[in-house]
Amino acid sequence: MTVPEVDQSVAAEAAPAPVGGVLEGVQVSCWFGARKVLEGVDIKMDAGVVTALIGPSGCGKSTFLRTLNRMHELVPIATLAGSVLLDGHDIYGAGLRLTEVRRRIGMVFQKPNPFPAMTIADNVAAGLRLTGRKVRDRDDLVETSLRRAGLWNEVRNRLGAPAGGLSGGQQQRLCIARSLAVSPDVLLMDEPCSALDPTSTRRIEETILELKDQVTIVIVTHNMQQAQRVSQHCAFFLAAEDEPGRVIEQGPTEQIFSDPHDPRTADYVNGRFG
Ligand SMILES: Nc1ncnc2c1ncn2[C@@H]1O[C@H](COP(=O)(O)OP(=O)(O)OP(=O)(O)O)[C@@H](O)[C@H]1O
C-alpha cells in the first residue's frame, strides 16, 4: 500500500496564522543606581515562537524580561535606555497606558503566586478586576482559560475550592490561566518550573507548546533541556566580571545548541560553566 504524500503547500495554507504580539527589545540597557547591569540588548520575539533567554546567574536575563512589561521601573533605583516595541509601538511611549501594557504582556513568576484563600474560579477572574475588564460570560471565560492552561479536567469539579489546596504545579497552571484570562498578546515566564517537580515541569512544558500559536512566549530558564524542548529561538546572555550582561549570541534554538558560533555559547550549553 502506498502512503499518500502530504501536500506541504496545502498543509501550510490550512494552518492558521499564529496569534500573538511581536515584541522587540531595541538597544535595551539597564541600570540599578549607578551600576549598569545590561548593555544594548536587541532581541525580536516573534508571534508563534517561544523565545528562551539563557545564561549564567546574574547576567541580566530577569532584568531584561522585566523591561518587557515595564516591571523594571517598579524598583525605585532602576533606569533604562533603549526601547521595547509591541507590534511596533513603544511600550514606554505616550501612546500606551501602563495598565494596557501589563494586560497585553502578562508575567508568570518562579514561584506560583495564586491568591490562596480565593477560590480557583475567582483566581482565574482576578486579573479582570485588576485590569478593569468586563466579560459577558464569566463562567465561560474561567473554563476557557483553565482549558488553555491545561488545568480544566483536574479542577472542573472544585472550582469553588480555595486555590491554596492545589499542588505547586497546578497552582502554576492556575497562574497561567489567570494571565490568559485577560487575553494577553505576550506571556513572559521567569523560570516558571524552578519550584516544581519533574512531572509538573513536563506538564507546564506541554502547556507552553500548546499555547505557542495563541500567545507569544518568552521564557527565562536555567534548564538547557527545557530550552531545547520548548523554544524555537534562543538568546544567550553573559556578563564578564564587573561588566554589564549582554547577548553573546542568538538564533534558532537548534543552531544555538548544535552549532553555536561563539565558543562561550558552546561552553555554556555544554555545561562547562554556569
Ligand atoms: N533590585 C535590584 N537592585 C539592585 N541590583 C539588582 C536588582 N535586581 C537585580 N540586580 C542585579 O542586576 C544583575 C542582573 O540580575 P538578574 O536577576 O537580571 O540576572 P539573572 O541573569 O536573571 O540571574 P538569575 O539567573 O540568578 O535569576 C545582577 O548583578 C543583580 O545583582
The ligand as a Gaussian input file, in Angstrom:
#p B3LYP/6-31G(d) Opt

LIG

0 1
 N       16.501000      45.114000      42.615000
 C       17.817000      45.124000      42.332000
 N       18.627000      46.054000      42.867000
 C       19.947000      46.076000      42.600000
 N       20.566000      45.205000      41.749000
 C       19.788000      44.265000      41.186000
 C       18.386000      44.167000      41.437000
 N       17.898000      43.124000      40.719000
 C       18.940000      42.595000      40.058000
 N       20.089000      43.272000      40.337000
 C       21.425000      42.987000      39.792000
 O       21.333000      43.004000      38.367000
 C       22.157000      41.986000      37.816000
 C       21.317000      41.118000      36.897000
 O       20.367000      40.399000      37.703000
 P       19.258000      39.449000      37.076000
 O       18.417000      38.967000      38.188000
 O       18.619000      40.140000      35.956000
 O       20.143000      38.270000      36.497000
 P       19.689000      36.843000      36.008000
 O       20.519000      36.513000      34.824000
 O       18.223000      36.811000      35.833000
 O       20.111000      35.946000      37.242000
 P       19.422000      34.600000      37.803000
 O       19.584000      33.602000      36.705000
 O       20.239000      34.281000      39.012000
 O       17.995000      34.927000      38.117000
 C       22.763000      41.208000      38.986000
 O       24.061000      41.660000      39.198000
 C       21.876000      41.589000      40.155000
 O       22.597000      41.593000      41.346000

